[in-house]
Amino acid sequence: MEASASTPWVIRDCRIDEAEAVLALWRKAEATVSPTDAVADLRRALTASPAVVLVAEAEGQVVGSVIGSFDG
């Protein structure tokens, strides 16, 4: 989704270098943290799994995230 004058944010694939920002967002949102919510695990999801990780970006900041996967 492209940003426009009426939509000041975009939804796009998460980049591997944004793992820390996504985890910081989860902590700020007081999401329930699991043992696998670590930078290495999120990077692995981005590079070596069938998971889809999307982020919402506004003004250069990650402001939302969603992970879609299938566990069999």
Secondary structure, 3 states (H helix, E strand, C coil): CCCCCCCCEEEEECCHHHHHHHHHHHHHCCCCCCCCCCHHHHHHHHHCCCCEEEEEEECCEEEEEEEECCCC
